[in-house]
Amino acid sequence: MRHLTALVLAALLLVSLTACGQQAQTVPEEEAPPVQETVPETPEPEPEPEPEPEPYVISSPTVMPEGGAKDGVTYVEYTGVVEHLFFHPVIAYPEQAFDGDHMSNGYDDWMVTVGEYNKILQSLYDNGYILVDIHDCWSEQAGEDGALRMKKNTLYLPEGKKPLIISYDDVNYNLYTLGDGFTYKLIFGEDGKLWSWGLDPEGNEVVSRDLDAITILDKFVEEHPDFSPFGAKGCLSITGYEGILGYRTQTDSENWTAEREAARQQEIEAVKPIVAELKRTGWTFGSHTWGHLSLSSRSYETVTADMQRWFDEVGSLVGEASVLFYPFGGRLDGDDVRQTGPAFQWMQEHGFRIFCSVGIESYSKSKSDISAVICDRLHPDGTTLRSAKSRERYMKFYDAADIIDLESRPQREVGWLEQ
């Protein structure tokens, strides 16, 4: 009997506990805590990766490839003349540059159009010229007396090819050219390559690789890699009084404010990657003085002060320079060929070794009393394209009759048409 009672009590306890459990699970809905819905987070979009720059190989023509051949091309020793041509900024829109204003004849004298520049490059290529870096053509070597002098290097070139230096003056995109038929600055395109930016004659923004001397040569080398077997492009000769490469990195001695300095610093930061990309892809830099001074007629104090400013504002951005391009062709101290004056010595002491003027042939002379080489270079432009004598001198590069755009240029005398 006692055992039966215990069983009954146990059964009643189990029913009670079950009922309690069911009651706990049936709390009225209005008394239940609110349910927190989980909303999946929208992931932040991944930023578009910057395009990886294409590898660019730069080598030296002073080293013969092992076995005398490379990639099926035979290389031979070259000891002849290294030709040197230089250009000013090319004219993108002739209708603006040659509009009859006070600048038209100057542009006609000293510049070529995009169309003429393209024809010149093609003719140089067809005539067997290849690009070499000016810095590879001479080097500082010790003589028997132990003194360092600049000596011409032996170059090893693809058989049948001839070396050519190209340099470009005034690569600053100066204010007087803006809106007058020229590009405005260099920028990066979406492909990571250098493009030009500017405005067309109607005021529309134009981003292109076909309107600027630098980007055109970049494209030409991409399409004709054998035009630059060593990776060389050209040497950019820049002043500083209106900045560099289209960026206003210069200071001004008057009315300088914190706001202007802040704007200048922004321009400096913007141009640094442009400079780095140019150097990475075979371009080099030289000085054209800070203020575009005619060095043959300025005092020692003026020349050295100007160049110190170039070091501070331009050299600090492009790096050390060993090539000095004379503005207007004006030689240091009046005559750097027959004498070595104080301004020339100062330049040499500050790192310059190659001094380039302008002439009627690609002349060079290593000085015997100091480690320096004097050079002359030729100038494809309206002046030489119109001249009968120059047409003959430049025939090894191109025939001016095939190059000059007489329909776009001002109607001025053409010497070889009169013959």
NORLINWO-V591166 format. One record per run of one state. SS is the DSSP state (alpha for helix, beta for strand, coil for the rest). FROM is the first residue (numbers start at 1). TO is the last residue. If there is no record, write none. Layout:
# NORLINWO-V591166
ss:SS from:FROM to:TO
ss:SS from:FROM to:TO
This chain:
# NORLINWO-V591166
ss:coil from:1 to:1
ss:alpha from:2 to:25
ss:coil from:26 to:28
ss:alpha from:29 to:31
ss:coil from:32 to:65
ss:alpha from:66 to:68
ss:beta from:69 to:70
ss:coil from:71 to:72
ss:beta from:73 to:78
ss:coil from:79 to:82
ss:beta from:83 to:87
ss:coil from:88 to:90
ss:beta from:91 to:91
ss:coil from:92 to:93
ss:alpha from:94 to:97
ss:coil from:98 to:103
ss:alpha from:104 to:110
ss:coil from:111 to:112
ss:beta from:113 to:113
ss:alpha from:114 to:126
ss:coil from:127 to:128
ss:beta from:129 to:131
ss:coil from:132 to:133
ss:alpha from:134 to:136
ss:coil from:137 to:137
ss:beta from:138 to:142
ss:coil from:143 to:147
ss:beta from:148 to:152
ss:coil from:153 to:154
ss:beta from:155 to:158
ss:coil from:159 to:161
ss:beta from:162 to:169
ss:coil from:170 to:174
ss:alpha from:175 to:177
ss:coil from:178 to:184
ss:beta from:185 to:188
ss:coil from:189 to:193
ss:beta from:194 to:199
ss:coil from:200 to:204
ss:beta from:205 to:208
ss:coil from:209 to:212
ss:alpha from:213 to:223
ss:coil from:224 to:224
ss:alpha from:225 to:228
ss:coil from:229 to:234
ss:beta from:235 to:238
ss:coil from:239 to:243
ss:beta from:244 to:244
ss:coil from:245 to:246
ss:beta from:247 to:247
ss:coil from:248 to:257
ss:alpha from:258 to:280
ss:coil from:281 to:283
ss:beta from:284 to:287
ss:coil from:288 to:299
ss:alpha from:300 to:318
ss:coil from:319 to:322
ss:beta from:323 to:325
ss:coil from:326 to:326
ss:alpha from:327 to:329
ss:coil from:330 to:331
ss:alpha from:332 to:334
ss:coil from:335 to:341
ss:alpha from:342 to:349
ss:coil from:350 to:353
ss:beta from:354 to:358
ss:coil from:359 to:363
ss:beta from:364 to:366
ss:coil from:367 to:372
ss:beta from:373 to:379
ss:coil from:380 to:381
ss:alpha from:382 to:386
ss:coil from:387 to:387
ss:alpha from:388 to:396
ss:coil from:397 to:399
ss:alpha from:400 to:403
ss:coil from:404 to:414
ss:alpha from:415 to:417
ss:coil from:418 to:419
